[in-house]
Amino acid sequence: MDAEAAKYIGAGLATLGMIGSALAVGNIFGNFLAGALRNPAAAAAQVGNLFVGAALAEALGILAFVLGVLMIFG
């Protein structure tokens, strides 16, 4: 396998990281909504945790994107 093919395979694997990040964010917000509907009184106290978890998952997606771009063009 030559180096050019390895770059594209690595960038494709980085794309899987971005897909995983999108699934994680959807899972975080979906589970928060389910929990908030079950116990609306406790939902307000968990909003901070919701946004911290979503931000961490999005940061991993952005990191995967940057690494994929660096693999192709770097």
Backbone torsions as a table, in degrees:
resi	resn	phi	psi	omega
1	MET	NA	131.8	179.1
2	ASP	-85.6	170.9	-174.4
3	ALA	-67.4	-32.9	-179.3
4	GLU	-64.7	-42.6	178.9
5	ALA	-66.9	-37.5	179.2
6	ALA	-64.9	-35.1	177.6
7	LYS	-62.9	-44.0	-178.0
8	TYR	-71.1	-33.9	176.2
9	ILE	-66.3	-42.7	177.8
10	GLY	-63.3	-39.5	178.1
11	ALA	-67.4	-35.5	176.2
12	GLY	-66.0	-38.6	176.6
13	LEU	-67.7	-32.4	175.5
14	ALA	-66.1	-32.3	176.8
15	THR	-63.7	-34.6	175.8
16	LEU	-62.4	-33.9	175.8
17	GLY	-65.1	-36.7	177.9
18	MET	-69.3	-38.5	177.5
19	ILE	-65.4	-41.3	177.1
20	GLY	-62.5	-36.4	177.5
21	SER	-64.9	-42.8	179.1
22	ALA	-64.0	-40.5	177.3
23	LEU	-65.7	-36.9	179.2
24	ALA	-65.8	-42.3	179.5
25	VAL	-65.0	-42.1	176.8
26	GLY	-62.1	-39.6	178.5
27	ASN	-66.3	-41.5	179.8
28	ILE	-61.4	-50.2	-177.3
29	PHE	-70.3	-35.7	178.0
30	GLY	-64.5	-43.9	179.1
31	ASN	-69.9	-33.5	175.8
32	PHE	-64.6	-43.4	-180.0
33	LEU	-63.7	-40.9	178.5
34	ALA	-63.5	-42.6	178.7
35	GLY	-68.4	-36.7	179.8
36	ALA	-68.5	-33.2	177.5
37	LEU	-72.5	-28.4	178.1
38	ARG	-78.4	-36.7	-178.5
39	ASN	-138.9	82.5	-176.3
40	PRO	-63.3	-25.9	-178.4
41	ALA	-68.5	-31.3	-178.0
42	ALA	-90.9	-6.9	-175.5
43	ALA	-66.5	-37.7	-177.3
44	ALA	-65.2	-31.1	-179.0
45	ALA	-76.8	-15.9	-175.8
46	GLN	-103.2	0.8	-178.2
47	VAL	-64.0	-37.4	177.8
48	GLY	-62.3	-43.8	176.7
49	ASN	-63.7	-35.1	178.5
50	LEU	-60.7	-48.3	-176.8
51	PHE	-73.0	-31.0	175.7
52	VAL	-66.2	-44.7	178.4
53	GLY	-64.2	-41.6	178.1
54	ALA	-66.2	-38.4	179.5
55	ALA	-66.4	-40.2	178.3
56	LEU	-65.6	-40.9	178.8
57	ALA	-66.8	-39.9	177.7
58	GLU	-67.1	-36.0	178.5
59	ALA	-62.8	-37.1	176.7
60	LEU	-66.8	-36.9	176.8
61	GLY	-65.9	-41.3	178.5
62	ILE	-66.6	-39.4	177.1
63	LEU	-62.3	-41.9	177.9
64	ALA	-63.7	-39.1	178.4
65	PHE	-64.5	-45.9	-179.3
66	VAL	-62.9	-43.1	178.9
67	LEU	-64.4	-38.0	177.6
68	GLY	-64.4	-42.4	177.8
69	VAL	-65.5	-40.5	177.9
70	LEU	-65.2	-34.5	178.5
71	MET	-67.1	-39.0	-178.0
72	ILE	-76.4	-47.1	-172.3
73	PHE	-99.6	-8.8	-175.8
74	GLY	-89.2	NA	NA
